[in-house]
């Protein structure tokens, strides 16, 4: 049995950005916390868990600079339609690539 971690990171972070009309969509994921982007705090434990695959589903922000090469970065162009679209992208990737389970 193989297991993949699917990290959903496609949203715009609109609650984080508040009413700032100049805010960059997805900026929350790139904010530095204790010297690392917020997204890294989700990726590192998934890698450390020793799962077979780690997948990040992005959308609103360009995450290429913070996602390690060992992690599959998927793009969800339908992210404005809701969280379920990102989950579908991640699970479709798992179905195509072979992990039996996703967390």
C-alpha positions, 0 to 999 in steps of 0.5 A: 500500500502506498500513501500520498500526502495531499496539501491543499494550497490553492486559495487566495487567502482572502481572510488573511488579506482582509480588506487590502485591495493591493494584497496579492492572492495567495500571499498568506502561503508565502509569509515568513514565520520563524524564517520559513514560508507558511507553506513550508510548515505544512510540507516539511512534516509531510516529507518527514512522515516518510510517505510515498509521495507529497503533493501540493495543489496550488492555484492563486499564488506561484508556489514554485519557489517554496515547493521542493523538487521532491514534491509534486506541485499541481495547478488548480485553475478552478480554485475560485470555485472552492476547496473541493476542486483542489481536493479533486485535483489531488485525488485525480493525481493520486489515481493516475500516479498510483498511491492507494491512499491519500491523507 
